[in-house]
Amino acid sequence: MDSNALDQLLSEVNGSAPMSVTLAPAEGSEVAQARRVSENDWRLTLAGTQSLADRLEAVIDAVPDAAMCSCETVVRLGPDLVRLELGCRGPHLLTSLLDTVIADHAARHPQAHLQAMLRVDDSMRPRRIDLLMPSGRASHGHALQETFGLVPAQAV
């Protein structure tokens, strides 16, 4: 993962006041979705392994005022798979949680193209930030460059 892309995502979350942030591979279902529920409160929903849930809980436990956060296992999806709802106050905690989810996804799916879709309001198309780009060859035989950063959103 390129730290510049992560820095850009964190800057966007902290600066542009998006209404939602969705992490998803280029093809496939979403990895996580964060929705703004009030000016400073976020709700992060995701399905992940128990070890990811434990790491996210550790991030929450490290917050000085733990009353600002919650982590709830909504349902067990399998022996090591859970659906989580995390509540957090402030963009800094949200960015720490997103960083943990992205690092977990990169470790478990090193060849996956992971992107973040930021929706600022309902009138705008989401903006896309490519977080993880697999190395490989393009269909025309040209080597793919690892690219990161803000690119125009594709039709959703």
Secondary structure, 3 states (H helix, E strand, C coil): CCHHHHHHHHHHHHHCCCCEEEEEECCCCCCEEEEECCCCEEEEEEEEEHHHHHHHHHHHHCCCCHHHEEEEEEEEEECCEEEEEEEEECHHHHHHHHHHHHHHHHHHCCCCCEEEEEECCCCCCCEEEEEECCCCECCCCCECCCCCEEECCCCC
